Amino acid sequence: MRHLVASLLIAAALVACQNTPAPKPASAPMPQEKSPETNAASTLSYPLTKTVAQTDDFHGTKVADPYRWLENIDTPETRAWIEAQNKVTFDYLAKIPGRERIKQRLTEIWNYERYSSPQQYGGKYFYTRNDGLQNQAVLYVADALDAKPRVLLDPNTLSSDGTIALKGYAISEDGKHLAYGLSSGGSDWEDWHVLDIDTGKNTEDVLKWVRYSGCSWRRDGSGFFYSRYDEPKSDVLKAENKFQKLYFHRLGTKQSDDQLIYERKDQPDWLFGAQVSDDGRYLVVSVARSTENKNLVLYRDLAKKHAEATTQTLIGDWDARYEFLGNSKSTFYFLTDKDAPRQRIVAIDLNHPEQAHWKELVPQGADTLQTVAFVNHSFVAEYMKDAHSDVRLFDVKGKPAGTIALPGLGSATGFSGRTFDTETFYTYSSYTAPPTVFRYDLKAGTGSVFRAPKAAIDPAQYETRQVFYTSKDGTRIPMFVTAKKGMAQNGDNPTILYGYGGFNIPLQPAFSPGLITWLDLGGVYAVANLRGGGEYGREWHEAGIKTHKQNVFDDFIAAADYLIHEKYTSPHKLAIRGGSNGGLLVAAAELQRPDLFAAAVPQVGVLDMLRFRSFTIGKAWESDYGSVDNADEFKAMYAYSPLHNVKPGVHYPATLIITGDHDDRVFPAHSFKFAAAIQAADPHGKPQLIRIETRAGHGQGKPTSMQIDEMVDVYAFILQAFGIAG
């Protein structure tokens, strides 16, 4: 049921998009001479952004919001502002020398085959493949692992610009039908369809207004469970998402005839993720109310007829996280952080569900237990050991049964398979190793390569080091630093520092064509594993939320200090980048320490901390950020909120704000208003630009061509800020 919480997290897509992180400086003085980007900025003329008389009162504090009108993003006035801003930005970017060289190398590296881990249903294997430069990955089916696959669904044929994406899919147990969700222009809204796998043709089943939901088939293939909202009565991009409901869709019927399985009319913020157990007996429902890592668990006996079945509560307290792994008859297995901040595996008998009767199978260990798969009636457990993967096996009673050896300091993900399967598939990658898909035979205890991509790189040229540094309050923080071998620590390396620090999301090593391109440009790439993330369990996460959020910014700034002190780089060659919650991180850091960075790239960031809950799913983020209704939490947010901490007369780093004009997760007005504020505060300093993609959302499903163009712009902008473009 991981899809439920993952879909809520505001940067799931962008965490994976660590295309350009690297180190940052802290104590070296800024050069006194005018840099090239300052000279260029002196010729910039930003669009005039009007102000309005808007003031809000928070616990007696009057807060002006002069750019509130930019929240009406589809008015002619706002559209004209977007067009004018883009003209200034793209004219500036187009004049930076060396762009073609960057694009050529980036495209060359990006052009490699990428596969997902296969799933087996009805004797057939299903997986996605991107041949390299396709805008969207294509879904294939094969009659055997070594058989020639055929195309089952190609999203690239659904739009001319590649902006219709396959967001999720589920295959019926007999391998005869595929339910799949499509989104357009990066939206979180999805339309679900059903495909007849043998004929390759769509049925007449169409489901609308699906958001933050996967689907799960009944084992007899008669239909599937999914969650949806009622059709919005106002702006679909801006409207708050309330009262999600859980339905069963019977194959061959209209959506209007779907059976309502569960709703809570008294709980507008609850969300439901449903999963049919592998034996087909139970429907297990995870209930979330925000992005906090706490949920309820309900279940329903599918052996009973719909009229007779009731949805029962198994776990009814908001006290911890519970992830259903599988079951053996009436015994359910969960991964949980209940009484275990780094997580453990427990068994709960439906006949005796009281906590006193729970059985601990795999206790909490020194490392964080991140994910678990229940395959071959055994547990495949992926641990995080200082933010990289370590995979261990346990039998159904929790007895250790060996490990799965990994090639190096990287990440292992996937571990697809069901309770009765004897094989599992997983993907391994690192900062310098493209994702390789492995098959592991759980009976024989042997592994083999299913697909190994060949990228236009020589991994032996690069190396990743894991270092540890001390934050402001003495906390020990890990960081990965990747560069070409033989890099001189002379304080003169172009560096990008990447971070996230929120929502219990860990940053683990992952391959990126953008990363390698940056290294080939002579750069260093650093990723700091900040508090607020999930690297060390619940306590690590909670140390970076609500009134403790400043810890995250302190950790990030300390990472820069370390990189400068250790002579990886210096302030005039350090850029910071992050997306979504990481966009907040970057903007807050550049405002708090403008002397420390030459460039900042906040992407699809949460930048107005006093208004985020007013749009789409924003209220769910109060579990991490806090609520303006709480005086202490308001005070903490107001102290770092980027929009409210821009100060006139301060010379800020060169800033490239990136958003999509129809981002319906982090509403684009966050970026619009911040851009207006920083341009007004520093009109004659370094460039303060906003790049607004007009056919994109939060980042998920973004076409390859768009990703490449965006990355070229980011690197060109950063190198220009460093004074070394060309």
SESE-9871 format. One record per residue (C-alpha): residue number from 0; x, z, y. Coordinates in steps of 0.02 Angstrom, whole numbers, always signed. Layout:
BEGIN
PT num     px     pz     py
PT NUM      X      Z      Y
...
END
This chain:
BEGIN
PT num     px     pz     py
PT   0     +0     +0     +0
PT   1   +151    -19   +113
PT   2    +70   -168   +200
PT   3    -51    -55   +292
PT   4    +75    +51   +385
PT   5   +197    -92   +404
PT   6    +68   -200   +490
PT   7    +37    -65   +618
PT   8   +218    -42   +666
PT   9   +246   -129   +830
PT  10   +406   -217   +785
PT  11   +405   -254   +603
PT  12   +442   -434   +639
PT  13   +574   -401   +770
PT  14   +669   -271   +673
PT  15   +707   -407   +550
PT  16   +752   -518   +696
PT  17   +919   -432   +728
PT  18   +991   -598   +780
PT  19  +1111   -532   +908
PT  20  +1157   -349   +908
PT  21  +1330   -284   +956
PT  22  +1431   -145  +1039
PT  23  +1419    -80  +1215
PT  24  +1538     +4  +1341
PT  25  +1528   +172  +1427
PT  26  +1666   +240  +1533
PT  27  +1772    +94  +1593
PT  28  +1741    +50  +1777
PT  29  +1643   -106  +1822
PT  30  +1748   -246  +1896
PT  31  +1737   -254  +2085
PT  32  +1744   -442  +2105
PT  33  +1582   -541  +2106
PT  34  +1544   -609  +1934
PT  35  +1481   -787  +1905
PT  36  +1304   -730  +1868
PT  37  +1297   -636  +2035
PT  38  +1345   -793  +2128
PT  39  +1215   -892  +2033
PT  40  +1084   -759  +2066
PT  41  +1112   -768  +2252
PT  42  +1034   -941  +2247
PT  43   +884   -886  +2145
PT  44   +717   -876  +2230
PT  45   +593   -779  +2126
PT  46   +407   -819  +2134
PT  47   +312   -711  +2256
PT  48   +218   -576  +2160
PT  49    +79   -498  +2261
PT  50    +42   -313  +2254
PT  51   -125   -224  +2249
PT  52   -178    -51  +2302
PT  53   -199    +30  +2132
PT  54   -159   +213  +2104
PT  55   -194   +322  +1952
PT  56   -193   +511  +1942
PT  57   -108   +593  +1791
PT  58   -118   +782  +1793
PT  59   -103   +783  +1981
PT  60    +36   +654  +1988
PT  61    -14   +499  +2086
PT  62    +60   +341  +2007
PT  63    +51   +172  +2092
PT  64    +21    +16  +1987
PT  65    +41   -127  +2112
PT  66    +51   -263  +1979
PT  67   -107   -215  +1884
PT  68   -180   -388  +1918
PT  69    -53   -464  +1798
PT  70   -148   -382  +1655
PT  71   -280   -518  +1678
PT  72   -168   -644  +1593
PT  73   -287   -792  +1583
PT  74   -340   -802  +1766
PT  75   -280   -955  +1865
PT  76   -176   -839  +1974
PT  77    -83   -762  +1827
PT  78    -61   -930  +1741
PT  79    +16   -998  +1902
PT  80   +133   -848  +1907
PT  81   +186   -879  +1726
PT  82   +221  -1062  +1763
PT  83   +321  -1020  +1918
PT  84   +424   -887  +1829
PT  85   +462  -1003  +1684
PT  86   +520  -1139  +1804
PT  87   +646  -1023  +1885
PT  88   +706   -958  +1716
PT  89   +721  -1122  +1623
PT  90   +802  -1209  +1772
PT  91   +933  -1070  +1775
PT  92   +962  -1074  +1587
PT  93   +975  -1264  +1582
PT  94  +1122  -1262  +1702
PT  95  +1229  -1145  +1598
PT  96  +1373  -1244  +1520
PT  97  +1410  -1241  +1334
PT  98  +1230  -1236  +1273
PT  99  +1246  -1386  +1158
PT 100  +1397  -1310  +1072
PT 101  +1298  -1151  +1037
PT 102  +1146  -1247   +976
PT 103  +1248  -1360   +862
PT 104  +1333  -1215   +773
PT 105  +1173  -1111   +765
PT 106  +1075  -1256   +690
PT 107  +1214  -1290   +564
PT 108  +1213  -1111   +501
PT 109  +1023  -1097   +503
PT 110  +1009  -1248   +389
PT 111  +1017  -1158   +221
PT 112   +888  -1131    +84
PT 113   +792   -967    +89
PT 114   +685   -900    -54
PT 115   +570   -753    -76
PT 116   +569   -647   -234
PT 117   +457   -730   -367
PT 118   +295   -654   -427
PT 119   +222   -694   -598
PT 120    +34   -714   -625
PT 121    -52   -801   -769
PT 122   +115   -857   -838
PT 123   +159   -948   -676
PT 124   +290   -901   -548
PT 125   +254   -903   -361
PT 126   +381   -896   -221
PT 127   +415   -965    -48
PT 128   +557  -1079     +2
PT 129   +620  -1144   +168
PT 130   +736  -1293   +149
PT 131   +833  -1236   +302
PT 132   +757  -1300   +463
PT 133   +573  -1304   +416
PT 134   +470  -1213   +546
PT 135   +377  -1115   +411
PT 136   +419  -1071   +231
PT 137   +323  -1166    +96
PT 138   +235  -1081    -50
PT 139   +278  -1152   -222
PT 140   +216  -1126   -400
PT 141   +311  -1159   -562
PT 142   +257  -1148   -744
PT 143   +421  -1060   -788
PT 144   +570   -992   -693
PT 145   +675  -1143   -737
PT 146   +533  -1269   -718
PT 147   +520  -1388   -571
PT 148   +406  -1307   -441
PT 149   +266  -1395   -350
PT 150   +205  -1365   -174
PT 151    +54  -1252   -170
PT 152    +36  -1225    +17
PT 153   +137  -1300   +159
PT 154    +95  -1220   +329
PT 155   +202  -1353   +416
PT 156    +63  -1479   +387
PT 157    -66  -1371   +477
PT 158     -1  -1392   +656
PT 159   +109  -1514   +749
PT 160   +217  -1378   +828
PT 161   +238  -1265   +677
PT 162   +144  -1119   +755
PT 163    +19  -1092   +614
PT 164    +99   -967   +495
PT 165    +63   -901   +321
PT 166    +48   -714   +355
PT 167     +5   -650   +183
PT 168    -60   -701    +12
PT 169   -122   -629   -152
PT 170   -139   -713   -321
PT 171   -275   -676   -448
PT 172   -220   -598   -611
PT 173   -255   -756   -710
PT 174   -154   -862   -589
PT 175   -304   -972   -547
PT 176   -338   -928   -365
PT 177   -236   -892   -211
PT 178   -307   -795    -63
PT 179   -202   -824    +92
PT 180   -204   -778   +276
PT 181   -156   -892   +420
PT 182   -120   -847   +600
PT 183   -102   -963   +749
PT 184    +19   -948   +893
PT 185    +92   -783   +833
PT 186    -73   -689   +839
PT 187   -107   -536   +731
PT 188   -282   -607   +699
PT 189   -292   -700   +534
PT 190   -412   -818   +448
PT 191   -412   -799   +259
PT 192   -446   -941   +137
PT 193   -448   -965    -51
PT 194   -355  -1102   -143
PT 195   -389  -1166   -319
PT 196   -213  -1163   -390
PT 197   -239  -1297   -523
PT 198   -315  -1425   -405
PT 199   -223  -1371   -248
PT 200   -385  -1381   -149
PT 201   -469  -1251    -41
PT 202   -633  -1175    -94
PT 203   -768  -1145    +37
PT 204   -720   -961    +54
PT 205   -668   -921   +234
PT 206   -646   -746   +307
PT 207   -625   -712   +492
PT 208   -577   -567   +605
PT 209   -450   -500   +483
PT 210   -310   -397   +559
PT 211   -188   -268   +489
PT 212   -245   -303   +312
PT 213   -189   -382   +151
PT 214   -304   -414     +4
PT 215   -309   -358   -177
PT 216   -399   -450   -318
PT 217   -508   -372   -451
PT 218   -422   -403   -617
PT 219   -565   -513   -679
PT 220   -534   -633   -534
PT 221   -712   -615   -469
PT 222   -656   -576   -292
PT 223   -546   -465   -186
PT 224   -546   -317    -68
PT 225   -492   -333   +114
PT 226   -518   -251   +284
PT 227   -585   -329   +444
PT 228   -657   -292   +614
PT 229   -820   -347   +690
PT 230   -804   -499   +801
PT 231   -738   -440   +971
PT 232   -864   -443  +1112
PT 233   -730   -467  +1246
PT 234   -555   -541  +1267
PT 235   -486   -553  +1088
PT 236   -308   -541  +1154
PT 237   -334   -384  +1256
PT 238   -479   -290  +1176
PT 239   -445   -126  +1086
PT 240   -462   -135   +897
PT 241   -592    -11   +838
PT 242   -693    +27   +680
PT 243   -606    -70   +544
PT 244   -709    -85   +383
PT 245   -665   -112   +201
PT 246   -757   -252   +109
PT 247   -764   -339    -59
PT 248   -775   -529    -53
PT 249   -849   -612   -207
PT 250   -775   -782   -241
PT 251   -890   -925   -193
PT 252   -998   -825    -72
PT 253  -1010   -819   +118
PT 254   -922   -685   +217
PT 255  -1090   -624   +281
PT 256  -1133   -576   +101
PT 257   -976   -470    +75
PT 258  -1006   -295     +6
PT 259   -961   -154   +125
PT 260   -855    -34    +24
PT 261   -808    +95   +154
PT 262   -822   +130   +339
PT 263   -815   +281   +453
PT 264   -930   +266   +602
PT 265   -862   +429   +669
PT 266   -679   +372   +662
PT 267   -647   +218   +772
PT 268   -458   +219   +743
PT 269   -453   +230   +554
PT 270   -380    +84   +457
PT 271   -399    +49   +271
PT 272   -276    -27   +149
PT 273   -348    -58    -23
PT 274   -254    -87   -186
PT 275   -324   -119   -360
PT 276   -223    -26   -492
PT 277   -129   -135   -615
PT 278   -245    -84   -757
PT 279   -393   -140   -651
PT 280   -482    +26   -667
PT 281   -463    +98   -491
PT 282   -470    +45   -311
PT 283   -347   +154   -214
PT 284   -372   +161    -26
PT 285   -241   +220    +98
PT 286   -315   +278   +264
PT 287   -210   +276   +423
PT 288   -261   +330   +597
PT 289   -104   +280   +692
PT 290    +76   +233   +660
PT 291   +120   +411   +608
PT 292   +184   +425   +431
PT 293    +34   +523   +371
PT 294   -116   +456   +276
PT 295   -264   +503   +171
PT 296   -295   +433     -4
PT 297   -466   +386    -71
PT 298   -510   +305   -237
PT 299   -655   +219   -323
PT 300   -690   +194   -507
PT 301   -711     +6   -530
PT 302   -780    +29   -705
PT 303   -942    +83   -622
PT 304  -1064    -39   -545
PT 305  -1061    -55   -357
PT 306  -1227    +36   -336
PT 307  -1165   +181   -441
PT 308   -985   +192   -379
PT 309   -934   +312   -243
PT 310   -774   +321   -143
PT 311   -695   +490   -177
PT 312   -559   +584    -84
PT 313   -399   +620   -177
PT 314   -293   +677    -30
PT 315   -394   +734   +119
PT 316   -267   +817   +233
PT 317   -161   +731   +365
PT 318     -6   +823   +308
PT 319   +113   +691   +241
PT 320   +141   +512   +186
PT 321    +75   +458    +16
PT 322   +113   +287    -56
PT 323    +24   +240   -217
PT 324   +149   +169   -343
PT 325    +44   +148   -499
PT 326    -45   +244   -634
PT 327    -51   +288   -817
PT 328   -237   +305   -852
PT 329   -298   +449   -740
PT 330   -123   +499   -684
PT 331    -75   +426   -515
PT 332   +105   +413   -456
PT 333   +149   +432   -272
PT 334   +301   +419   -162
PT 335   +279   +558    -34
PT 336   +368   +661    +97
PT 337   +254   +810    +64
PT 338   +375   +957    +57
PT 339   +516   +829    +50
PT 340   +573   +752   +215
PT 341   +681   +625   +121
PT 342   +539   +589     -3
PT 343   +508   +617   -187
PT 344   +397   +551   -328
PT 345   +251   +655   -390
PT 346   +114   +633   -521
PT 347    -67   +683   -484
PT 348   -199   +694   -621
PT 349   -372   +644   -558
PT 350   -447   +775   -670
PT 351   -342   +912   -589
PT 352   -297   +846   -416
PT 353   -258  +1014   -335
PT 354    -80  +1026   -269
PT 355    -42  +1169   -387
PT 356    -60  +1045   -531
PT 357    +52   +908   -458
PT 358   +205   +865   -561
PT 359   +368   +824   -473
PT 360   +450   +680   -566
PT 361   +594   +632   -451
PT 362   +643   +771   -330
PT 363   +708   +746   -154
PT 364   +894   +707   -151
PT 365  +1034   +700    -24
PT 366   +991   +519    +20
PT 367   +826   +452    +87
PT 368   +713   +377    -46
PT 369   +645   +227    +48
PT 370   +544   +121    -74
PT 371   +491   +131   -256
PT 372   +419     +2   -375
PT 373   +330    +48   -537
PT 374   +380    -90   -658
PT 375   +397    -87   -848
PT 376   +320    +88   -844
PT 377   +473   +149   -749
PT 378   +525   +180   -569
PT 379   +644    +66   -474
PT 380   +699   +173   -326
PT 381   +788   +105   -174
PT 382   +881   +241    -80
PT 383   +963   +231    +90
PT 384  +1139   +298    +87
PT 385  +1194   +302   +269
PT 386  +1075   +156   +305
PT 387  +1129    +41   +163
PT 388  +1045    +19     -7
PT 389  +1079   +112   -168
PT 390   +961    +69   -314
PT 391   +926   +193   -454
PT 392   +812   +187   -606
PT 393   +703   +325   -680
PT 394   +588   +327   -831
PT 395   +404   +372   -816
PT 396   +445   +557   -834
PT 397   +574   +549   -694
PT 398   +729   +551   -805
PT 399   +876   +451   -731
PT 400   +895   +284   -821
PT 401  +1043   +204   -733
PT 402  +1072   +103   -575
PT 403  +1065    -77   -517
PT 404  +1237   -121   -448
PT 405  +1238   -212   -281
PT 406  +1373   -332   -220
PT 407  +1421   -229    -67
PT 408  +1369   -138    +91
PT 409  +1198   -218   +112
PT 410  +1011   -209    +84
PT 411   +908   -237    -73
PT 412   +723   -274    -50
PT 413   +577   -339   -152
PT 414   +578   -270   -329
PT 415   +420   -366   -366
PT 416   +325   -338   -528
PT 417   +182   -239   -603
PT 418   +170    -92   -721
PT 419   +175   -197   -879
PT 420   +307   -325   -824
PT 421   +479   -312   -902
PT 422   +570   -403   -762
PT 423   +587   -376   -576
PT 424   +655   -483   -436
PT 425   +743   -425   -280
PT 426   +839   -496   -133
PT 427  +1010   -436    -78
PT 428  +1089   -476    +89
PT 429  +1213   -405   +212
PT 430  +1268   -448   +388
PT 431  +1385   -580   +318
PT 432  +1302   -627   +152
PT 433  +1147   -741   +152
PT 434   +999   -673    +51
PT 435  +1023   -699   -136
PT 436   +875   -675   -255
PT 437   +914   -584   -418
PT 438   +815   -562   -578
PT 439   +836   -398   -670
PT 440   +783   -377   -853
PT 441   +724   -196   -864
PT 442   +722   -193  -1053
PT 443   +898   -263  -1076
PT 444   +967   -183   -919
PT 445  +1047   -345   -863
PT 446  +1040   -445   -701
PT 447  +1061   -627   -656
PT 448  +1054   -737   -502
PT 449   +890   -830   -477
PT 450   +935   -919   -314
PT 451  +1097   -908   -213
PT 452  +1094  -1001    -47
PT 453  +1242  -1098    +20
PT 454  +1260  -1075   +207
PT 455  +1389  -1164   +314
PT 456  +1496  -1009   +329
PT 457  +1646   -928   +245
PT 458  +1598   -745   +218
PT 459  +1781   -702   +193
PT 460  +1810   -731   +379
PT 461  +1702   -584   +430
PT 462  +1694   -398   +398
PT 463  +1572   -256   +428
PT 464  +1630    -80   +462
PT 465  +1520    +73   +462
PT 466  +1574   +198   +593
PT 467  +1502   +364   +650
PT 468  +1497   +429   +828
PT 469  +1432   +584   +917
PT 470  +1279   +578  +1030
PT 471  +1252   +681  +1187
PT 472  +1187   +834  +1094
PT 473  +1318   +827   +957
PT 474  +1215   +732   +827
PT 475  +1316   +618   +712
PT 476  +1251   +438   +721
PT 477  +1298   +293   +606
PT 478  +1331   +117   +671
PT 479  +1376    -49   +588
PT 480  +1505   -155   +679
PT 481  +1529   -335   +621
PT 482  +1662   -456   +682
PT 483  +1786   -586   +623
PT 484  +1929   -512   +525
PT 485  +2081   -477   +630
PT 486  +1980   -438   +787
PT 487  +2092   -352   +914
PT 488  +2026   -189   +983
PT 489  +2088   -229  +1157
PT 490  +1931   -189  +1256
PT 491  +1899   -373  +1291
PT 492  +1780   -430  +1154
PT 493  +1609   -503  +1202
PT 494  +1489   -381  +1120
PT 495  +1304   -363  +1087
PT 496  +1233   -193  +1042
PT 497  +1065   -192   +953
PT 498   +948    -45   +923
PT 499   +770     +4   +883
PT 500   +749   +191   +859
PT 501   +565   +216   +821
PT 502   +416   +221   +703
PT 503   +520   +280   +555
PT 504   +591   +103   +537
PT 505   +771    +99   +474
PT 506   +892    -38   +524
PT 507   +984    -95   +369
PT 508  +1111   -236   +349
PT 509  +1028   -407   +349
PT 510  +1094   -584   +365
PT 511  +1057   -684   +521
PT 512  +1116   -859   +571
PT 513  +1115   -795   +750
PT 514  +1233   -653   +705
PT 515  +1360   -771   +625
PT 516  +1347   -890   +772
PT 517  +1387   -746   +889
PT 518  +1538   -699   +783
PT 519  +1598   -880   +786
PT 520  +1586   -875   +976
PT 521  +1714   -735   +969
PT 522  +1586   -596   +982
PT 523  +1562   -425   +905
PT 524  +1392   -370   +840
PT 525  +1346   -186   +826
PT 526  +1189   -102   +761
PT 527  +1162    +82   +801
PT 528  +1053   +183   +681
PT 529   +966   +290   +811
PT 530   +853   +440   +792
PT 531   +670   +393   +789
PT 532   +708   +273   +646
PT 533   +692   +306   +461
PT 534   +874   +311   +407
PT 535   +876   +496   +361
PT 536   +694   +538   +329
PT 537   +557   +628   +423
PT 538   +667   +747   +524
PT 539   +773   +603   +589
PT 540   +616   +511   +642
PT 541   +535   +660   +726
PT 542   +694   +697   +825
PT 543   +661   +537   +922
PT 544   +475   +541   +961
PT 545   +360   +606  +1098
PT 546   +447   +737  +1205
PT 547   +609   +702  +1108
PT 548   +611   +514  +1145
PT 549   +756   +533  +1267
PT 550   +865   +572  +1115
PT 551   +848   +390  +1064
PT 552   +911   +327  +1232
PT 553  +1052   +454  +1229
PT 554  +1102   +394  +1055
PT 555  +1106   +214  +1116
PT 556  +1208   +254  +1270
PT 557  +1328   +356  +1163
PT 558  +1350   +204  +1050
PT 559  +1408   +107  +1202
PT 560  +1526   +247  +1252
PT 561  +1601   +244  +1078
PT 562  +1627    +56  +1077
PT 563  +1713    +61  +1246
PT 564  +1818   +213  +1203
PT 565  +1874   +131  +1042
PT 566  +1915    -28  +1140
PT 567  +1796   -144  +1052
PT 568  +1735   -200  +1223
PT 569  +1712   -151  +1405
PT 570  +1561   -141  +1522
PT 571  +1586   -316  +1592
PT 572  +1576   -389  +1416
PT 573  +1437   -285  +1341
PT 574  +1256   -339  +1317
PT 575  +1111   -245  +1241
PT 576   +965   -320  +1149
PT 577   +809   -257  +1059
PT 578   +630   -305  +1026
PT 579   +462   -217  +1039
PT 580   +503    -30  +1031
PT 581   +682    -94  +1043
PT 582   +632   -185  +1203
PT 583   +582    -16  +1274
PT 584   +751    +52  +1218
PT 585   +849    -86  +1306
PT 586   +750    -75  +1468
PT 587   +762   +115  +1475
PT 588   +949   +111  +1439
PT 589   +989    -19  +1573
PT 590   +889    +79  +1702
PT 591   +972   +244  +1656
PT 592  +1149   +174  +1649
PT 593  +1155     +9  +1747
PT 594  +1344    +28  +1764
PT 595  +1367    +19  +1576
PT 596  +1308   -157  +1535
PT 597  +1336   -334  +1596
PT 598  +1174   -400  +1520
PT 599  +1012   -337  +1445
PT 600   +883   -432  +1341
PT 601   +723   -330  +1316
PT 602   +608   -433  +1204
PT 603   +418   -408  +1188
PT 604   +447   -230  +1246
PT 605   +330    -83  +1273
PT 606   +375    -59  +1456
PT 607   +224    +25  +1537
PT 608   +216   +192  +1449
PT 609    +62   +248  +1546
PT 610    -47   +100  +1495
PT 611     +6    +47  +1320
PT 612   -143   +128  +1237
PT 613   -264    +23  +1340
PT 614   -229   -137  +1242
PT 615   -260   -197  +1062
PT 616   -184    -75   +936
PT 617    -84    +22  +1067
PT 618   -174   +187  +1045
PT 619   -102   +197   +869
PT 620    +72   +214   +944
PT 621    +33   +382  +1023
PT 622    +97   +460   +861
PT 623   +272   +406   +915
PT 624   +260   +401  +1104
PT 625   +134   +536  +1144
PT 626    -23   +530  +1250
PT 627    -45   +531  +1438
PT 628   -187   +654  +1408
PT 629    -57   +784  +1361
PT 630    +32   +847  +1518
PT 631   +200   +876  +1431
PT 632   +198   +708  +1344
PT 633   +146   +620  +1504
PT 634   +293   +702  +1594
PT 635   +415   +643  +1459
PT 636   +349   +464  +1458
PT 637   +342   +451  +1647
PT 638   +525   +506  +1654
PT 639   +585   +355  +1554
PT 640   +445   +226  +1569
PT 641   +539    +67  +1621
PT 642   +403     +4  +1738
PT 643   +402   +169  +1832
PT 644   +590   +196  +1843
PT 645   +647    +36  +1928
PT 646   +734    +90  +2089
PT 647   +760    -20  +2243
PT 648   +940    -46  +2295
PT 649  +1014    -23  +2121
PT 650  +1114   -170  +2052
PT 651  +1049   -191  +1877
PT 652  +1132   -289  +1736
PT 653  +1084   -472  +1717
PT 654   +916   -458  +1629
PT 655   +822   -585  +1524
PT 656   +649   -519  +1482
PT 657   +569   -613  +1337
PT 658   +386   -615  +1287
PT 659   +248   -727  +1222
PT 660   +100   -758  +1334
PT 661    -20   -720  +1191
PT 662    +66   -573  +1109
PT 663    -84   -473  +1046
PT 664    +18   -328   +980
PT 665   +124   -280  +1131
PT 666    +19   -350  +1272
PT 667   +126   -470  +1377
PT 668    +77   -385  +1540
PT 669   +208   -253  +1495
PT 670   +342   -384  +1522
PT 671   +254   -469  +1668
PT 672   +242   -309  +1769
PT 673   +419   -253  +1730
PT 674   +488   -423  +1782
PT 675   +394   -415  +1947
PT 676   +459   -239  +1979
PT 677   +642   -272  +1942
PT 678   +643   -435  +2039
PT 679   +571   -346  +2191
PT 680   +697   -204  +2175
PT 681   +852   -312  +2154
PT 682   +813   -484  +2229
PT 683   +992   -530  +2274
PT 684  +1088   -453  +2130
PT 685  +1117   -520  +1957
PT 686   +981   -630  +1881
PT 687   +820   -539  +1836
PT 688   +725   -670  +1737
PT 689   +576   -678  +1620
PT 690   +561   -807  +1482
PT 691   +379   -828  +1430
PT 692   +343   -927  +1272
PT 693   +173  -1008  +1296
PT 694   +131  -1033  +1112
PT 695   +195   -874  +1034
PT 696   +147   -694  +1003
PT 697   +247   -542   +950
PT 698   +372   -640   +847
PT 699   +300   -646   +671
PT 700   +276   -823   +608
PT 701   +376   -898   +751
PT 702   +432  -1075   +705
PT 703   +615  -1105   +666
PT 704   +632  -1227   +810
PT 705   +568  -1096   +933
PT 706   +684   -964   +862
PT 707   +835  -1078   +882
PT 708   +791  -1126  +1060
PT 709   +764   -944  +1107
PT 710   +928   -891  +1029
PT 711  +1024  -1025  +1123
PT 712   +948   -964  +1285
PT 713   +992   -783  +1245
PT 714  +1174   -821  +1203
PT 715  +1197   -938  +1350
PT 716  +1125   -806  +1467
PT 717  +1237   -669  +1397
PT 718  +1395   -774  +1403
PT 719  +1356   -824  +1582
PT 720  +1336   -640  +1624
PT 721  +1507   -608  +1545
PT 722  +1582   -750  +1648
PT 723  +1637   -846  +1493
PT 724  +1502   -979  +1469
PT 725  +1563  -1156  +1444
END
